[in-house]
Amino acid sequence: MGPRPIDQHIKGFEALGATVTNEQGAIYLRADELKGARIYLDVVSVGATINIMLAAVKATGKTVIENAAKEPEIIDVATLLTSMGAKIKGAGTDTIRIEGVEQLHGCRHTIIPDRIEAGTFMILAAAAGSGIKVENIIPAHMEAVKAKLVEAGVSIEMDEDSAYISKSKSLKKVDIKTYAYPGFPTDLQQPMTALLAGADGSSIVTDTIYPSRFKHIDELKRMGGRFKLQSRAAIVTGPTQLRGATVTASDLRAGASLVIAGLIADGITEILGIEHIERGYGRIIEKLEGIGADIRKVVHAEEIV
């Protein structure tokens, strides 16, 4: 996947008055008191935006986060914190204003549906389904992935909280370029790459967020996929009938792409490193079995202690 720097997190904490040290590979943050500050993020970062929000809600004074991330998850965290007594304005825009409070209190909060899991299942349905309904989604959060699937020839019917993906007779090539929300999410680049192996023509997949996020390509090549890496992009040439093989999931979304590839491949696919997949997709085997997939988890003898 490539490096995921934490420099913007550190910049935010230090601006609020914390001392940040790296001690034997662990990051320590220390502060007697945090004070509000104006913080400009050099790059848009969901994690840094959330971490600074969490620190700023109890800092003394006002904090302004500029060039903030605008993902739905930012709004959801702000909604939670506001319900707990925080004073936050501008979540979902590129400028967030926070006025520190002395105390927070408990509340009841429903977390928004996981749009990346939903998008993964929409892509999976387009690749291998014979008509699949993905439930508990927020359609407005799925616009980017829906637009690209429709462009590829996939028929999608959206309801107020679900999407029905019809079986696709054929797929058309489509170029993908990842961006921060509301653009096409980097976390769906790898699953989409597996789908495009079956599309007619050459598709170009560019990841502007994590340019090195192409470790899944070598694994898909083991399955017979035709891929070429070029700078920050992968060129996917299809249609290709993938073949079952033993492959390794290097990270969460790479693992998702291999699951999709395995479901559309001829023969048996064995995926190693499934701990990455299970970290981000709860009950994935149960869910896939529920839509007719022939999939099971195998524990090798050498893994048993």
C-alpha positions as CSV (number, residue, x, y, z in Angstrom):
1,M,0.0,0.0,0.0
2,G,2.9,2.3,0.6
3,P,3.7,4.7,3.4
4,R,0.9,6.4,5.5
5,P,2.7,9.3,7.1
6,I,1.5,10.7,10.4
7,D,3.2,14.1,10.1
8,Q,-0.2,16.0,9.8
9,H,-1.3,14.3,13.1
10,I,1.8,15.4,14.8
11,K,1.6,18.9,13.4
12,G,-1.9,19.2,14.8
13,F,-1.1,18.0,18.2
14,E,2.0,20.2,18.5
15,A,-0.1,23.2,17.4
16,L,-2.5,22.5,20.2
17,G,0.4,22.5,22.7
18,A,1.3,18.8,23.0
19,T,4.9,17.6,23.1
20,V,5.3,14.7,20.7
21,T,8.2,12.2,21.0
22,N,9.2,9.0,19.3
23,E,10.5,6.6,21.9
24,Q,11.6,3.2,20.7
25,G,9.2,3.1,17.9
26,A,6.2,4.4,19.9
27,I,4.7,7.8,19.7
28,Y,4.1,9.6,23.0
29,L,2.0,12.8,23.4
30,R,2.3,14.8,26.6
31,A,0.6,18.1,27.6
32,D,-0.5,19.7,30.9
33,E,-3.0,21.7,28.9
34,L,-4.1,22.0,25.2
35,K,-4.9,25.4,23.8
36,G,-6.9,26.1,20.7
37,A,-5.0,27.0,17.5
38,R,-5.4,27.6,13.8
39,I,-4.2,24.5,12.0
40,Y,-3.7,24.2,8.2
41,L,-3.3,20.6,7.0
42,D,-0.8,20.4,4.2
43,V,-2.6,17.4,2.7
44,V,-6.2,16.4,3.2
45,S,-6.2,13.6,5.8
46,V,-9.3,11.9,7.3
47,G,-7.3,10.5,10.3
48,A,-5.5,13.7,11.1
49,T,-8.8,15.7,10.8
50,I,-10.5,13.3,13.3
51,N,-7.6,13.2,15.7
52,I,-7.3,17.0,15.8
53,M,-11.1,17.3,16.4
54,L,-10.9,14.8,19.3
55,A,-8.0,16.8,20.9
56,A,-9.5,20.2,20.2
57,V,-13.0,19.6,21.8
58,K,-11.5,19.9,25.3
59,A,-8.7,22.4,24.5
60,T,-9.0,25.9,25.9
61,G,-10.3,28.4,23.4
62,K,-11.1,28.0,19.7
63,T,-9.5,25.7,17.1
64,V,-9.8,26.1,13.4
65,I,-8.9,23.2,11.1
66,E,-8.3,24.4,7.5
67,N,-8.1,22.1,4.5
68,A,-10.0,19.5,6.6
69,A,-11.2,16.2,5.2
70,K,-14.9,16.2,4.2
71,E,-15.7,12.5,4.3
72,P,-19.0,11.4,5.8
73,E,-17.0,9.8,8.6
74,I,-15.9,13.3,9.7
75,I,-19.5,14.5,9.9
76,D,-20.4,11.3,11.9
77,V,-17.6,11.9,14.4
78,A,-18.6,15.5,14.7
79,T,-22.2,14.5,15.3
80,L,-21.2,12.1,18.0
81,L,-19.0,14.7,19.7
82,T,-21.7,17.4,19.5
83,S,-24.2,15.0,21.1
84,M,-21.6,14.6,23.9
85,G,-21.5,18.4,24.5
86,A,-18.8,19.5,22.1
87,K,-19.2,22.7,20.0
88,I,-18.2,22.0,16.4
89,K,-19.2,23.9,13.2
90,G,-18.3,23.2,9.6
91,A,-17.8,19.4,9.6
92,G,-18.2,18.3,6.0
93,T,-16.6,21.4,4.7
94,D,-12.9,22.2,4.4
95,T,-12.9,24.5,7.4
96,I,-14.0,23.1,10.8
97,R,-14.3,25.4,13.9
98,I,-14.2,24.0,17.4
99,E,-14.8,25.8,20.7
100,G,-13.3,23.9,23.6
101,V,-15.5,22.7,26.4
102,E,-14.6,21.6,29.9
103,Q,-16.5,18.3,30.0
104,L,-18.2,15.8,27.6
105,H,-21.0,13.5,28.6
106,G,-22.4,10.2,27.4
107,C,-24.9,9.9,24.6
108,R,-26.6,7.4,22.3
109,H,-25.2,7.4,18.8
110,T,-25.8,5.2,15.7
111,I,-22.7,5.0,13.5
112,I,-23.3,5.5,9.8
113,P,-23.1,2.4,7.5
114,D,-19.6,1.5,6.2
115,R,-19.6,2.9,2.7
116,I,-16.4,1.1,1.7
117,E,-17.9,-2.3,2.7
118,A,-21.1,-1.4,0.8
119,G,-19.0,-0.3,-2.2
120,T,-17.0,-3.6,-2.1
121,F,-20.2,-5.6,-2.1
122,M,-21.6,-3.5,-5.0
123,I,-18.5,-4.2,-7.0
124,L,-18.6,-7.9,-6.0
125,A,-22.2,-8.1,-7.1
126,A,-21.3,-6.5,-10.5
127,A,-18.5,-9.0,-10.9
128,A,-20.0,-12.3,-9.8
129,G,-23.7,-11.8,-8.8
130,S,-26.9,-12.9,-10.5
131,G,-28.9,-10.1,-8.9
132,I,-27.8,-8.9,-5.4
133,K,-29.3,-6.4,-3.0
134,V,-27.0,-4.5,-0.8
135,E,-28.9,-3.1,2.3
136,N,-28.2,-0.6,5.0
137,I,-26.5,2.0,2.8
138,I,-26.7,5.8,2.5
139,P,-27.1,6.3,-1.3
140,A,-25.6,9.8,-1.2
141,H,-22.3,8.3,0.0
142,M,-22.2,5.8,-2.9
143,E,-22.5,8.2,-5.8
144,A,-18.9,7.9,-7.0
145,V,-18.8,4.1,-7.1
146,K,-22.3,3.9,-8.5
147,A,-21.3,6.3,-11.3
148,K,-18.3,4.3,-12.3
149,L,-20.2,1.0,-12.2
150,V,-23.0,2.4,-14.4
151,E,-20.3,3.7,-16.8
152,A,-18.9,0.2,-17.0
153,G,-22.4,-1.1,-18.0
154,V,-23.7,-2.3,-14.6
155,S,-27.4,-1.8,-13.9
156,I,-28.1,-0.4,-10.4
157,E,-31.4,0.5,-8.8
158,M,-31.1,2.6,-5.7
159,D,-33.7,2.8,-3.0
160,E,-33.6,5.1,0.0
161,D,-31.4,2.6,2.0
162,S,-30.4,-0.1,-0.5
163,A,-29.0,-0.9,-3.9
164,Y,-30.0,-3.7,-6.3
165,I,-27.2,-4.7,-8.7
166,S,-28.4,-6.8,-11.7
167,K,-26.3,-9.5,-13.3
168,S,-24.1,-7.9,-16.0
169,K,-23.9,-9.6,-19.3
170,S,-20.8,-7.7,-20.3
171,L,-18.6,-5.0,-18.8
172,K,-17.1,-2.0,-20.6
173,K,-13.7,-0.5,-19.9
174,V,-13.7,2.5,-17.6
175,D,-10.9,4.7,-16.3
176,I,-10.7,5.2,-12.5
177,K,-8.9,8.0,-10.7
178,T,-9.1,8.2,-6.9
179,Y,-9.7,11.4,-5.0
180,A,-10.7,12.6,-1.6
181,Y,-14.5,12.5,-0.9
182,P,-16.7,13.0,-2.8
183,G,-14.4,11.5,-5.5
184,F,-13.9,7.8,-6.1
185,P,-12.4,6.4,-2.8
186,T,-8.9,4.9,-2.8
187,D,-10.2,2.1,-0.6
188,L,-12.3,0.8,-3.6
189,Q,-9.5,1.1,-6.1
190,Q,-8.3,-2.5,-5.5
191,P,-11.7,-4.2,-5.6
192,M,-12.5,-2.2,-8.8
193,T,-9.3,-3.4,-10.4
194,A,-10.4,-7.0,-10.0
195,L,-13.7,-6.2,-11.6
196,L,-12.1,-4.5,-14.6
197,A,-10.1,-7.7,-15.4
198,G,-13.4,-8.9,-16.9
199,A,-14.2,-5.7,-18.8
200,D,-13.8,-5.3,-22.6
201,G,-10.8,-3.2,-23.4
202,S,-8.0,-1.4,-21.5
203,S,-8.9,0.5,-18.3
204,I,-6.5,2.8,-16.6
205,V,-6.7,2.9,-12.8
206,T,-4.8,5.8,-11.1
207,D,-4.5,6.2,-7.4
208,T,-3.7,9.8,-6.5
209,I,-4.0,9.2,-2.7
210,Y,-1.7,6.2,-2.3
211,P,0.3,5.9,-5.6
212,S,2.0,2.6,-4.4
213,R,-1.3,0.9,-3.6
214,F,-0.9,-1.8,-6.2
215,K,0.5,-4.8,-4.3
216,H,-2.6,-6.8,-5.4
217,I,-1.5,-6.6,-9.1
218,D,1.1,-9.3,-8.8
219,E,-1.4,-11.6,-7.1
220,L,-4.0,-11.0,-9.8
221,K,-1.4,-11.8,-12.4
222,R,-0.9,-15.2,-10.8
223,M,-4.6,-15.7,-11.6
224,G,-4.0,-14.9,-15.3
225,G,-4.9,-11.2,-15.2
226,R,-3.3,-8.9,-17.7
227,F,-2.0,-5.9,-15.9
228,K,0.8,-3.3,-16.5
229,L,2.0,-0.9,-13.9
230,Q,2.9,2.5,-15.2
231,S,3.9,5.3,-12.8
232,R,0.9,5.9,-10.5
233,A,-1.4,3.8,-12.5
234,A,-2.3,0.2,-13.5
235,I,-3.5,-0.6,-17.0
236,V,-6.0,-3.4,-16.9
237,T,-6.7,-5.3,-20.2
238,G,-9.7,-7.5,-20.6
239,P,-11.8,-9.4,-20.8
240,T,-9.8,-12.1,-19.1
241,Q,-11.1,-15.3,-17.5
242,L,-9.2,-15.5,-14.3
243,R,-7.9,-18.9,-13.0
244,G,-7.9,-20.1,-9.5
245,A,-4.5,-19.9,-7.7
246,T,-2.9,-19.5,-4.3
247,V,-2.5,-15.8,-3.6
248,T,-1.6,-13.6,-0.6
249,A,-3.5,-10.6,0.7
250,S,-1.0,-8.0,1.6
251,D,-3.5,-5.6,3.1
252,L,-7.3,-5.2,3.7
253,R,-8.4,-3.9,0.3
254,A,-6.0,-6.0,-1.6
255,G,-7.6,-8.9,0.2
256,A,-11.1,-7.7,-0.9
257,S,-9.9,-7.6,-4.5
258,L,-8.6,-11.2,-4.3
259,V,-11.9,-12.4,-2.9
260,I,-13.7,-10.9,-5.8
261,A,-11.2,-12.4,-8.2
262,G,-11.6,-15.8,-6.6
263,L,-15.4,-15.7,-7.0
264,I,-15.2,-15.1,-10.7
265,A,-12.2,-17.3,-11.4
266,D,-12.3,-20.8,-12.8
267,G,-11.3,-23.4,-10.2
268,I,-10.3,-23.0,-6.6
269,T,-8.6,-19.9,-5.2
270,E,-6.7,-20.1,-1.9
271,I,-6.1,-16.7,-0.2
272,L,-3.5,-16.4,2.5
273,G,-3.3,-13.6,5.0
274,I,-7.0,-13.5,5.6
275,E,-6.5,-11.7,8.9
276,H,-6.2,-8.5,6.8
277,I,-9.6,-9.2,5.3
278,E,-11.4,-10.1,8.5
279,R,-10.1,-6.9,10.1
280,G,-12.3,-4.8,7.9
281,Y,-15.1,-7.0,6.7
282,G,-17.1,-8.5,9.6
283,R,-18.6,-11.9,9.1
284,I,-17.5,-11.8,5.4
285,I,-17.6,-15.6,4.9
286,E,-21.1,-15.8,6.4
287,K,-22.3,-12.9,4.2
288,L,-20.8,-14.4,1.1
289,E,-22.3,-17.9,1.8
290,G,-25.6,-16.1,2.2
291,I,-25.5,-15.0,-1.4
292,G,-24.4,-18.4,-2.7
293,A,-20.6,-18.3,-2.7
294,D,-18.7,-21.5,-2.2
295,I,-16.2,-20.2,0.3
296,R,-14.8,-21.4,3.6
297,K,-12.1,-20.7,6.1
298,V,-9.3,-23.2,6.3
299,V,-6.9,-23.4,9.3
300,H,-3.7,-25.1,8.3
301,A,-2.1,-27.5,10.8
302,E,1.0,-25.5,11.3
303,E,-1.1,-22.5,12.4
304,I,-2.5,-24.5,15.3
305,V,-0.5,-24.1,18.5
